[in-house]
Amino acid sequence: MTNPSESTGGLPQFLRYLATLPEPDAVARALLFGPMAAFDAAAVSITQIMGGDLELYGTHGYTPGEVDGYWRVPLSVPTPFNRCVLEAEVLIDEVEEVTQNFEALSVDEGLWRGFMERFGIGQVISAPIVLQGTVIGAFGGITRSKRTWSSLDFATLDGISSALGLWMTHPDSPGRPSERLKRSDAALLHLTERQQQILVLVEAGKSNT
């Protein structure tokens, strides 16, 4: 099998690597050091829609502690990835504004400050994974720096999206999540039990009071 470290030359090499049907975390690694390197990405995640949730599928660049609270997030909770899935389009957010623009993430303000200290003041890339016109997940990550996004950049992300969709749904694709993702709890972000109860009430249409 091709070593993911060999898939560092951009989209064409990444597509050839995907054809070998590698494991999810290996794909995330190849994505980070391949086509996403052009965007100065520091960490990458790949997610899939599972019922009403967006579940982590593969990741590289984050520590286990950084992704533990985000391994499964209800689509009803406003996050950058969830928004790109619901709107079916690539979205770019400034990393320093994420906890302000997505109120549910304000409980993780320390975590996001840690990202900025470790990676730099960059941007958050959120792109839907689309198969035959249907959104089946999302991918993206945090960059080390900011850039002005061009139509070619968005076309590259669209190409990655289509390729990931084919890989994720291929009948021979491994599709096995990492051991750390095989968990029985239903953790939502880094929320306390009371905060999770409040989210359930909000979803049910209850007032803020």
N, CA and C of each residue as an Amber inpcrd file, in Angstrom:
protein
   627
   0.8420000  -1.1950000   0.0000000   0.0000000   0.0000000   0.0000000
   0.8760000   1.2440000   0.0000000   0.4550000   2.2730000  -0.6880000
   1.2120000   3.5130000  -0.7530000   1.3020000   4.1580000   0.6100000
   2.4830000   4.6800000   0.9390000   2.6680000   5.4030000   2.1960000
   2.0450000   6.7720000   2.0780000   1.2450000   7.2130000   3.0630000
   0.6150000   8.5120000   2.9610000   1.6090000   9.6460000   2.8440000
   2.8470000   9.4500000   3.3550000   3.8390000  10.5170000   3.2740000
   4.2620000  10.7690000   1.8410000   3.9730000   9.8290000   0.9410000
   4.3120000  10.0130000  -0.4620000   3.2820000  10.8820000  -1.1710000
   2.1230000  11.0720000  -0.5370000   1.0470000  11.8280000  -1.1660000
   1.1090000  13.2870000  -0.7490000   2.2410000  13.9380000  -1.0530000
   2.4500000  15.2980000  -0.5980000   2.5350000  16.2820000  -1.7430000
   2.2370000  15.8510000  -2.9510000   2.4300000  16.7250000  -4.0920000
   1.1990000  17.4630000  -4.5440000   0.0650000  17.2850000  -3.8890000
  -1.1280000  17.9860000  -4.2980000  -2.2650000  17.0500000  -4.6300000
  -3.2740000  17.5950000  -5.3230000  -4.5070000  16.8520000  -5.5750000
  -4.3070000  15.5950000  -6.4260000  -3.5620000  15.6350000  -7.5460000
  -3.4220000  14.4110000  -8.3530000  -2.8390000  13.2360000  -7.5670000
  -1.7960000  13.4920000  -6.7770000  -1.1960000  12.4190000  -5.9760000
  -2.1600000  11.9300000  -4.9080000  -2.9080000  12.8530000  -4.3280000
  -3.8860000  12.4840000  -3.3100000  -4.9620000  11.5790000  -3.9000000
  -5.4170000  11.8900000  -5.1060000  -6.4360000  11.0690000  -5.7530000
  -5.9060000   9.6570000  -6.0240000  -4.6450000   9.5630000  -6.4440000
  -4.0630000   8.2370000  -6.6820000  -3.9690000   7.4550000  -5.3760000
  -3.6310000   8.1610000  -4.3090000  -3.5410000   7.4960000  -3.0080000
  -4.9150000   7.0060000  -2.5460000  -5.9480000   7.8130000  -2.7390000
  -7.3010000   7.4050000  -2.3450000  -7.7260000   6.1260000  -3.0500000
  -7.2400000   5.9300000  -4.2650000  -7.6140000   4.7450000  -5.0480000
  -7.1290000   3.4580000  -4.3860000  -6.1700000   3.5550000  -3.4500000
  -5.7100000   2.3680000  -2.7330000  -6.6020000   2.0390000  -1.5390000
  -7.6320000   2.8670000  -1.3070000  -8.6040000   2.6850000  -0.2290000
  -7.9390000   2.5830000   1.1470000  -7.1930000   3.6250000   1.5300000
  -6.5150000   3.6170000   2.8330000  -7.4730000   3.8640000   3.9990000
  -6.9410000   3.6710000   5.2060000  -7.7070000   3.8990000   6.4240000
  -8.0130000   5.3970000   6.5890000  -9.0960000   5.7300000   7.3130000
  -9.4940000   7.1340000   7.4710000  -8.4090000   8.0620000   8.0150000
  -7.7080000   7.6570000   9.0670000  -6.6830000   8.5350000   9.6170000
  -5.5310000   8.7270000   8.6350000  -5.2320000   7.6920000   7.8500000
  -4.1810000   7.8100000   6.8380000  -4.6060000   8.7760000   5.7380000
  -5.8940000   8.7640000   5.3990000  -6.4100000   9.7040000   4.4030000
  -6.3030000  11.1380000   4.9340000  -6.6500000  11.3270000   6.2040000
  -6.5460000  12.6640000   6.7950000  -5.1030000  13.1480000   6.7720000
  -4.1690000  12.2550000   7.0520000  -2.7440000  12.6170000   7.0140000
  -2.3270000  13.0020000   5.6020000  -2.7120000  12.1820000   4.6230000
  -2.3630000  12.4700000   3.2320000  -2.9980000  13.7680000   2.7590000
  -4.2080000  14.0350000   3.2400000  -4.9060000  15.2710000   2.8820000
  -4.1610000  16.4790000   3.4630000  -3.7040000  16.3470000   4.7150000
  -3.0030000  17.4530000   5.3730000  -1.6900000  17.7780000   4.6780000
  -0.9160000  16.7390000   4.3580000   0.3960000  16.9600000   3.7660000
   0.3600000  17.0060000   2.2400000  -0.8350000  16.7620000   1.6770000
  -1.0070000  16.8430000   0.2340000  -1.7020000  18.1290000  -0.1610000
  -2.9360000  18.0410000  -0.6900000  -3.5980000  19.2400000  -1.2110000
  -3.8820000  20.3260000  -0.1840000  -4.1060000  19.9590000   1.0850000
  -4.4040000  20.9830000   2.0870000  -3.1510000  21.7590000   2.5050000
  -1.9740000  21.2350000   2.1570000  -0.7390000  21.9620000   2.4600000
  -0.6860000  23.2790000   1.7020000  -1.3290000  23.3320000   0.5470000
  -1.3560000  24.5750000  -0.2430000  -2.0880000  25.6860000   0.4970000
  -2.9550000  25.3030000   1.4580000  -3.7000000  26.2900000   2.2380000
  -3.0530000  26.5350000   3.6020000  -1.8430000  25.9740000   3.8080000
  -1.1240000  26.1180000   5.0720000  -1.9110000  25.5240000   6.2320000
  -2.5740000  24.3880000   5.9750000  -3.3640000  23.7330000   7.0210000
  -2.4460000  23.1250000   8.0760000  -2.8680000  23.2370000   9.3340000
  -2.1080000  22.6780000  10.4490000  -2.7350000  21.3870000  10.9660000
  -4.0170000  21.2100000  10.7520000  -4.7350000  20.0250000  11.2180000
  -5.9620000  19.8230000  10.3370000  -6.3440000  18.5660000  10.1700000
  -7.4470000  18.2230000   9.2620000  -8.3490000  17.1870000   9.9130000
  -9.6460000  17.3050000   9.6610000 -10.6140000  16.3000000  10.0960000
 -11.5280000  15.9330000   8.9340000 -11.9820000  14.6880000   8.9540000
 -12.9730000  14.1870000   7.9960000 -14.1280000  13.6450000   8.8200000
 -15.3490000  14.0510000   8.4890000 -16.5160000  13.6050000   9.2430000
 -17.5520000  12.9970000   8.3080000 -18.4760000  12.2440000   8.8840000
 -19.5710000  11.6740000   8.1040000 -20.8850000  11.8780000   8.8480000
 -21.9510000  11.9750000   8.0900000 -23.2760000  12.1050000   8.6990000
 -23.7440000  10.7270000   9.1450000 -24.1100000  10.6380000  10.4160000
 -24.6380000   9.4000000  10.9760000 -25.9630000   9.7420000  11.6460000
 -27.0640000   9.4820000  10.9530000 -28.3690000   9.8670000  11.4810000
 -28.4600000  11.3760000  11.5610000 -28.7320000  11.8980000  12.7480000
 -28.8230000  13.3380000  12.9320000 -27.5430000  13.9600000  13.4530000
 -26.4450000  13.2100000  13.4040000 -25.1770000  13.6940000  13.9400000
 -24.1070000  13.7640000  12.8490000 -23.0850000  14.5540000  13.1400000
 -21.8810000  14.5750000  12.3180000 -20.7950000  13.9160000  13.1600000
 -20.2550000  12.7940000  12.6730000 -19.3350000  11.9750000  13.4550000
 -17.9400000  11.9900000  12.8460000 -16.9380000  12.1200000  13.7090000
 -15.5560000  12.1450000  13.2540000 -15.1930000  10.8070000  12.6170000
 -14.5520000  10.8810000  11.4540000 -14.2280000   9.6890000  10.6670000
 -12.7230000   9.4710000  10.6070000 -11.9760000  10.5500000  10.4150000
 -10.5240000  10.4830000  10.3800000  -9.9560000  11.8500000  10.7050000
  -8.7650000  11.8740000  11.2950000  -8.1800000  13.1660000  11.6770000
  -6.6700000  13.0690000  11.7350000  -6.0150000  14.2050000  11.5400000
  -4.5590000  14.2630000  11.6960000  -4.1640000  15.7030000  12.0410000
  -3.2630000  15.8340000  13.0080000  -2.7860000  17.1500000  13.4080000
  -3.3290000  17.6260000  14.7360000  -4.4540000  17.0520000  15.1570000
  -5.0210000  17.3650000  16.4630000  -4.5440000  16.3330000  17.4870000
  -4.5310000  16.7160000  18.7570000  -4.2420000  15.7530000  19.8060000
  -5.5430000  15.0310000  20.1680000  -5.4500000  13.8320000  20.7660000
  -6.6790000  13.1290000  21.1630000  -7.5700000  13.9880000  22.0610000
  -6.9820000  14.7430000  22.9710000  -7.7760000  15.5810000  23.8540000
  -8.5230000  16.6740000  23.1230000  -7.9500000  17.1460000  22.0180000
  -8.5880000  18.2240000  21.2530000  -9.8040000  17.7430000  20.4750000
  -9.8120000  16.4690000  20.1020000 -10.9390000  15.9760000  19.3040000
 -11.9470000  15.1730000  20.1200000 -11.5880000  14.8410000  21.3670000
 -12.4830000  14.0010000  22.1740000 -13.9000000  14.5560000  22.2620000
 -14.0160000  15.8580000  22.4720000 -15.3430000  16.4420000  22.6550000
 -16.0880000  16.6950000  21.3690000 -15.4270000  16.4510000  20.2310000
 -16.0620000  16.7350000  18.9450000 -16.2320000  15.4760000  18.0910000
 -16.1210000  14.3270000  18.7140000 -16.1700000  13.1170000  17.8910000
 -17.5670000  12.8670000  17.3330000 -18.6000000  13.3570000  18.0320000
 -19.9640000  13.2820000  17.5030000 -20.7250000  14.5220000  17.9580000
 -21.2690000  15.2630000  16.9870000 -21.9770000  16.5050000  17.2960000
 -23.3180000  16.5030000  16.5520000 -24.4330000  16.7320000  17.2530000
 -25.7290000  16.8060000  16.5590000 -25.7040000  17.9060000  15.4870000
 -26.2940000  17.6280000  14.3560000 -26.3350000  18.6180000  13.2750000
 -27.1100000  19.8670000  13.6680000 -27.9260000  19.7660000  14.6970000
 -28.7070000  20.9190000  15.1500000 -27.8660000  21.9110000  15.9500000
 -26.6740000  21.5000000  16.3810000 -25.8010000  22.3920000  17.1390000
 -24.9870000  23.2340000  16.1610000 -25.0530000  24.5520000  16.2530000
 -24.3270000  25.3990000  15.3020000 -22.8100000  25.2890000  15.4810000
 -22.1340000  24.7570000  14.4640000 -20.6750000  24.6900000  14.3940000
 -20.2810000  24.9790000  12.9520000 -19.0150000  25.3050000  12.6830000
 -18.6130000  25.5380000  11.2880000 -18.8950000  24.3480000  10.3780000
 -18.5400000  23.1330000  10.8140000 -18.7780000  21.9560000   9.9800000
 -20.2650000  21.7250000   9.7410000 -21.0660000  21.8420000  10.8120000
 -22.5040000  21.6240000  10.6540000 -23.1160000  22.6410000   9.7070000
 -22.6600000  23.8800000   9.8070000 -23.2050000  24.9180000   8.9230000
 -22.8820000  24.6150000   7.4670000 -21.6560000  24.1650000   7.1880000
 -21.2970000  23.8770000   5.7920000 -22.0950000  22.6940000   5.2560000
 -22.4060000  21.7330000   6.1450000 -23.2220000  20.5860000   5.7280000
 -24.6420000  21.0430000   5.3980000 -25.2270000  21.8450000   6.2770000
 -26.6080000  22.2790000   6.0900000 -26.7530000  23.2320000   4.9070000
 -25.7200000  24.0420000   4.6500000 -25.7740000  24.9880000   3.5360000
 -25.1750000  24.4050000   2.2560000 -24.5410000  23.2320000   2.3820000
 -23.9580000  22.5240000   1.2330000 -22.9830000  23.3940000   0.4430000
 -22.1320000  24.1160000   1.1630000 -21.1300000  24.9230000   0.4810000
 -19.9020000  25.1180000   1.3560000 -18.7810000  25.4040000   0.7050000
 -17.5310000  25.6460000   1.4140000 -17.6360000  26.9640000   2.1700000
 -17.2060000  26.9460000   3.4270000 -17.2590000  28.1470000   4.2550000
 -15.9010000  28.3650000   4.9220000 -15.4980000  29.6180000   5.0070000
 -14.2460000  29.9880000   5.6460000 -14.5460000  30.9240000   6.8150000
 -14.0620000  30.5660000   7.9950000 -14.2540000  31.3940000   9.1830000
 -12.8930000  31.8150000   9.7320000 -12.8410000  32.9950000  10.3230000
 -11.6260000  33.4450000  10.9940000 -11.5580000  32.7260000  12.3420000
 -10.4360000  32.0940000  12.6280000 -10.3560000  31.2350000  13.8100000
 -10.6220000  32.0110000  15.1030000 -10.2010000  33.2790000  15.1530000
 -10.3900000  34.0540000  16.3780000 -11.8430000  34.4670000  16.5890000
 -12.7010000  34.2750000  15.5880000 -14.1010000  34.6680000  15.7000000
 -15.0490000  33.4900000  15.8950000 -14.4980000  32.2770000  15.8960000
 -15.3630000  31.0870000  15.9310000 -16.2270000  31.0360000  17.1800000
 -15.6370000  31.2480000  18.3530000 -16.4350000  31.1340000  19.5830000
 -17.4250000  32.2880000  19.7330000 -17.1900000  33.3940000  19.0130000
 -18.1440000  34.5040000  19.0380000 -19.3080000  34.2290000  18.0880000
 -18.9980000  33.6610000  16.9400000 -20.0220000  33.4350000  15.9100000
 -20.8340000  32.1630000  16.1280000 -20.2880000  31.2350000  16.9040000
 -20.9820000  29.9710000  17.1770000 -21.0960000  29.8310000  18.6980000
 -22.2320000  30.2730000  19.2220000 -22.4080000  30.3810000  20.6640000
 -22.1850000  29.0590000  21.3880000 -22.5680000  27.9540000  20.7600000
 -22.4030000  26.6480000  21.4080000 -20.9410000  26.3300000  21.6860000
 -20.0280000  26.9430000  20.9210000 -18.6110000  26.6620000  21.0860000
 -17.9500000  27.5710000  22.1220000 -18.7050000  28.5230000  22.6710000
 -18.1190000  29.4370000  23.6460000 -17.6610000  28.6980000  24.8990000
 -18.2690000  27.5330000  25.1760000 -17.8360000  26.7450000  26.3350000
 -16.4380000  26.1830000  26.1250000 -15.9810000  26.1660000  24.8600000
 -14.6540000  25.6510000  24.5230000 -13.6860000  26.7660000  24.1520000
 -13.8970000  27.9450000  24.7100000 -13.0550000  29.0820000  24.3470000
 -11.5810000  28.8040000  24.6320000 -11.3050000  28.1120000  25.7310000
  -9.9230000  27.7740000  26.0630000  -9.2950000  26.8690000  25.0280000
 -10.0810000  25.9290000  24.5410000  -9.5940000  25.0190000  23.5040000
  -9.2310000  25.7780000  22.2360000 -10.0970000  26.7090000  21.8310000
  -9.8460000  27.4700000  20.6050000  -8.6820000  28.4380000  20.7860000
  -8.5090000  28.9730000  21.9910000  -7.3130000  29.7880000  22.2550000
  -6.0610000  28.9270000  22.1170000  -6.1690000  27.6870000  22.5820000
  -5.0460000  26.7590000  22.4520000  -4.7030000  26.4900000  21.0000000
  -5.7230000  26.3560000  20.1510000  -5.4680000  26.1770000  18.7200000
  -4.6650000  27.3580000  18.1690000  -5.0690000  28.5730000  18.5480000
  -4.3850000  29.7600000  18.0240000  -2.9580000  29.8520000  18.5370000
  -2.7360000  29.4400000  19.7850000  -1.3820000  29.4590000  20.3270000
  -0.5010000  28.4220000  19.6500000  -1.0820000  27.2760000  19.3310000
  -0.2960000  26.1780000  18.7400000  -0.1480000  26.3110000  17.2320000
  -1.2130000  26.7160000  16.5520000  -1.1870000  26.7580000  15.0930000
  -0.9240000  28.1520000  14.5300000  -1.3910000  29.1930000  15.2150000
  -1.3180000  30.5420000  14.6740000  -2.7200000  31.1000000  14.4470000
  -2.7900000  32.3840000  14.1070000  -4.0830000  33.0400000  13.8890000
  -4.4670000  32.8690000  12.4260000  -5.0690000  31.7510000  12.1270000
  -5.4200000  31.4380000  10.7480000  -6.9160000  31.4340000  10.5030000
  -7.3600000  30.4630000   9.7400000  -8.7690000  30.3610000   9.3630000
  -9.2550000  28.9320000   9.5340000 -10.5670000  28.7810000   9.6100000
 -11.1850000  27.4630000   9.7020000 -11.8440000  27.1530000   8.3640000
 -11.4010000  26.0670000   7.7440000 -11.9700000  25.6140000   6.4700000
 -13.0270000  24.5570000   6.7630000 -14.2090000  24.7380000   6.2310000
 -15.2870000  23.7560000   6.3790000 -15.8660000  23.4950000   4.9960000
 -15.7710000  22.2530000   4.5390000 -16.2410000  21.9180000   3.1940000
 -17.1080000  20.6650000   3.2330000 -18.2620000  20.6790000   2.5820000
 -19.1140000  19.4840000   2.5730000 -18.4990000  18.3900000   1.7080000
 -18.7270000  17.1450000   2.0880000 -18.3660000  16.0000000   1.2480000
 -19.6320000  15.6000000   0.5070000 -19.5700000  15.6480000  -0.8220000
 -20.7650000  15.4670000  -1.6340000 -20.6180000  14.2550000  -2.5500000
 -21.6450000  13.4360000  -2.5890000 -21.6890000  12.2980000  -3.5010000
 -22.9880000  12.3650000  -4.2860000 -22.8780000  12.5020000  -5.6110000
 -24.0480000  12.5550000  -6.4980000 -25.0800000  13.5700000  -6.0000000
 -24.5860000  14.7310000  -5.6130000 -25.4720000  15.8110000  -5.2100000
 -25.9700000  15.7540000  -3.7860000 -25.5730000  14.7360000  -3.0320000
 -26.0120000  14.5900000  -1.6430000 -24.8430000  14.7940000  -0.6980000
 -25.0270000  15.6280000   0.3060000 -23.9770000  15.8500000   1.3010000
 -23.9560000  14.6650000   2.2600000 -22.7870000  14.0250000   2.4060000
 -22.6750000  12.8520000   3.2730000 -21.7110000  13.0830000   4.4350000
 -21.1030000  14.2600000   4.4870000 -20.1590000  14.5470000   5.5590000
 -19.5020000  15.8900000   5.3310000 -18.3750000  16.0910000   5.9830000
 -17.6350000  17.3440000   5.8290000 -16.1670000  17.0880000   6.1090000
 -15.3220000  17.9540000   5.5670000 -13.8920000  17.8860000   5.8690000
 -13.3720000  19.3080000   5.9860000 -12.1940000  19.4360000   6.5300000
 -11.5870000  20.7540000   6.6530000 -10.6260000  20.7750000   7.8090000
 -10.3130000  21.9750000   8.2750000  -9.3630000  22.0820000   9.3670000
  -9.0050000  23.5200000   9.6440000  -7.9340000  23.6820000  10.3940000
  -7.4680000  24.9960000  10.8070000  -6.1570000  25.3040000  10.0950000
  -6.0380000  26.5140000   9.5730000  -4.8110000  26.9220000   8.9010000
  -3.9300000  27.7350000   9.8490000  -2.6510000  27.8070000   9.5050000
  -1.6980000  28.5780000  10.3060000  -1.7400000  30.0620000   9.9670000
  -2.2550000  30.3810000   8.8120000  -2.2320000  31.7710000   8.3400000
  -3.5150000  32.0790000   7.5820000  -3.6930000  33.3460000   7.2850000
  -4.8780000  33.7780000   6.5380000  -4.5230000  33.9450000   5.0640000
  -5.5310000  33.8020000   4.2100000  -5.3360000  33.9790000   2.7880000
  -6.6040000  34.5500000   2.1790000  -6.4550000  35.1360000   1.0140000
  -7.6060000  35.5500000   0.2170000  -7.9320000  34.3850000  -0.7010000
  -9.1520000  33.8900000  -0.5940000  -9.5210000  32.6580000  -1.2920000
  -9.9370000  32.9540000  -2.7250000  -9.3900000  32.1750000  -3.6440000
  -9.6710000  32.3540000  -5.0710000 -10.6470000  31.2960000  -5.5560000
 -11.1590000  31.4770000  -6.7460000 -12.0560000  30.4810000  -7.3360000
 -11.3280000  29.1540000  -7.5310000 -10.0210000  29.1960000  -7.8110000
  -9.2390000  27.9700000  -7.9610000  -9.1460000  27.2230000  -6.6300000
  -8.9950000  27.9750000  -5.5250000  -8.9590000  27.3440000  -4.2030000
 -10.2640000  26.5890000  -3.9330000 -11.3830000  27.2400000  -4.2200000
 -12.6820000  26.6040000  -3.9820000 -12.8860000  25.4080000  -4.9160000
 -12.3620000  25.4940000  -6.1320000 -12.4560000  24.3660000  -7.0670000
 -11.6490000  23.1760000  -6.5500000 -10.4860000  23.4610000  -5.9430000
  -9.6730000  22.3900000  -5.3610000 -10.4290000  21.6970000  -4.2350000
 -11.0630000  22.4770000  -3.3680000 -11.8370000  21.8980000  -2.2640000
 -13.0130000  21.0870000  -2.7950000 -13.6370000  21.5480000  -3.8720000
 -14.7300000  20.7910000  -4.4880000 -14.2200000  19.4580000  -5.0270000
 -13.0140000  19.4750000  -5.6160000 -12.4300000  18.2370000  -6.1290000
 -12.1340000  17.2520000  -5.0090000 -11.5910000  17.7540000  -3.9080000
 -11.3420000  16.9000000  -2.7450000 -12.6520000  16.3200000  -2.2300000
 -13.6830000  17.1520000  -2.1780000 -15.0000000  16.7250000  -1.7050000
 -15.5200000  15.5310000  -2.5030000 -15.4710000  15.6490000  -3.8200000
 -15.9760000  14.5670000  -4.6750000 -15.1660000  13.2920000  -4.4820000
 -13.8400000  13.4380000  -4.3780000 -12.9790000  12.2700000  -4.2020000
 -13.2410000  11.5860000  -2.8660000 -13.3980000  12.3770000  -1.8150000
 -13.6810000  11.7920000  -0.5020000 -15.0370000  11.0880000  -0.4910000
 -16.0020000  11.6490000  -1.1970000 -17.3090000  11.0090000  -1.2730000
 -17.2360000   9.6300000  -1.8960000 -16.4650000   9.5050000  -2.9740000
 -16.2920000   8.2050000  -3.6300000 -15.5430000   7.2270000  -2.7370000
 -14.5000000   7.7240000  -2.0710000 -13.7130000   6.8640000  -1.1770000
 -14.5550000   6.3760000   0.0070000 -15.3120000   7.2810000   0.6340000
 -16.0840000   6.9140000   1.8200000 -17.1640000   5.8860000   1.5170000
 -17.7170000   5.9290000   0.3110000 -18.8430000   5.0530000  -0.0200000
 -18.4390000   3.8510000  -0.8670000 -17.1580000   3.7220000  -1.1790000
 -16.7060000   2.5720000  -1.9720000 -16.9600000   1.2910000  -1.1720000
 -17.4870000   0.2550000  -1.8070000 -17.8120000  -0.9780000  -1.0590000
 -16.6110000  -1.6300000  -0.3970000 -15.4040000  -1.3740000  -0.9100000
 -14.2080000  -1.9720000  -0.3170000 -13.4400000  -1.0020000   0.5680000
 -13.9970000   0.1790000   0.8050000 -13.3280000   1.1570000   1.6560000
 -13.2800000   0.6400000   3.0850000 -12.1460000   0.8180000   3.7850000
 -12.0250000   0.2870000   5.1570000 -13.1320000   0.7800000   6.0730000
 -13.3310000   2.0990000   6.1050000 -14.4240000   2.6620000   6.8930000
 -14.3900000   2.3170000   8.3570000 -13.2030000   2.0360000   8.8860000
 -13.1110000   1.7010000  10.3060000 -12.5330000   2.8900000  11.0490000
 -13.2760000   3.4470000  11.9950000 -12.7600000   4.5830000  12.7530000
 -11.6180000   4.1580000  13.6750000 -10.8210000   5.1190000  14.1040000
  -9.7220000   4.8420000  15.0150000 -10.2430000   4.2510000  16.3200000
  -9.3820000   3.5410000  17.0430000  -9.7670000   2.9470000  18.3190000
 -10.3070000   4.0140000  19.2680000  -9.7130000   5.2050000  19.2360000
 -10.1370000   6.2360000  20.1810000 -11.5540000   6.7130000  19.9060000
 -12.0810000   6.3970000  18.6950000 -13.4220000   6.8460000  18.3580000
 -14.4750000   5.7920000  18.6640000 -14.0520000   4.5850000  19.0760000
 -15.0050000   3.5260000  19.4110000 -15.4170000   3.7060000  20.8620000
 -16.4080000   4.5410000  21.0660000 -16.8040000   4.8830000  22.4190000
 -18.3100000   4.7680000  22.5690000 -18.7310000   4.5100000  23.7810000
 -20.1580000   4.3050000  24.0230000 -20.8470000   5.5590000  24.5200000
 -20.0520000   6.5470000  24.9970000 -20.7000000   7.7510000  25.5080000
 -21.1410000   8.6280000  24.3490000 -22.0440000   9.5250000  24.6260000
 -22.5570000  10.4170000  23.5840000 -22.1150000  11.8410000  23.8710000
 -20.8020000  12.0350000  24.0150000 -20.2750000  13.3540000  24.3680000
 -20.6160000  14.3770000  23.3010000 -21.0430000  15.5480000  23.7440000
 -21.3320000  16.6440000  22.8350000 -20.3750000  17.7820000  23.1570000
 -19.4640000  18.0760000  22.2580000 -18.4770000  19.1160000  22.4800000
 -17.7870000  18.8630000  23.8290000 -17.4280000  19.9020000  24.5510000
 -16.8550000  19.7490000  25.8880000 -17.8580000  20.2910000  26.8920000
 -19.0940000  19.8170000  26.8100000 -20.1800000  20.3750000  27.6180000
 -20.3460000  19.6220000  28.9260000 -20.7620000  20.3710000  29.9470000
 -21.1260000  19.7340000  31.2020000 -22.4700000  19.0420000  31.0140000
 -22.8410000  18.1980000  31.9800000 -24.1340000  17.5050000  31.8990000
 -25.2790000  18.5120000  31.8330000 -25.1840000  19.5930000  32.6370000
 -26.2400000  20.6030000  32.6400000 -26.3110000  21.3200000  31.2970000
 -25.1620000  21.6360000  30.6950000 -25.1480000  22.3100000  29.4000000
 -25.7650000  21.4200000  28.3180000 -25.5240000  20.1030000  28.4030000
 -26.1410000  19.1860000  27.4500000 -27.6570000  19.1840000  27.6230000
 -28.1370000  19.2360000  28.8930000 -29.5760000  19.2740000  29.1510000
 -30.1920000  20.5310000  28.5390000 -29.4840000  21.6630000  28.6690000
 -29.9800000  22.9290000  28.1190000 -30.0790000  22.8520000  26.5960000
 -29.0810000  22.2330000  25.9510000 -29.1240000  22.0970000  24.4900000
 -30.3360000  21.2830000  24.0530000 -30.6350000  20.2330000  24.8040000
 -31.8060000  19.4060000  24.4820000 -33.0720000  20.2380000  24.5670000
 -33.1650000  21.0880000  25.5920000 -34.3450000  21.9460000  25.7610000
 -34.4370000  22.9750000  24.6350000 -33.2960000  23.5210000  24.2440000
 -33.2790000  24.4890000  23.1350000 -33.7620000  23.8260000  21.8500000
 -33.2650000  22.5860000  21.5990000 -33.6770000  21.8390000  20.4130000
 -35.1930000  21.6080000  20.4130000 -35.7650000  21.4760000  21.6090000
 -37.1920000  21.2210000  21.7310000 -38.0190000  22.4900000  21.5890000
 -37.3270000  23.6260000  21.3880000 -38.0300000  24.8840000  21.1730000
 -38.3640000  25.6410000  22.4360000 -37.7650000  25.2670000  23.5580000
 -38.0340000  25.9720000  24.8020000 -37.3910000  27.3560000  24.7780000
 -37.9050000  28.2490000  25.5930000 -37.3540000  29.6100000  25.6440000
 -36.0240000  29.6040000  26.3690000 -35.2500000  30.6870000  26.2070000
 -33.9740000  30.7980000  26.9100000 -34.1720000  30.6960000  28.4190000
 -35.2270000  31.2900000  28.8970000 -35.4980000  31.2450000  30.3430000
 -35.6890000  29.8110000  30.8040000
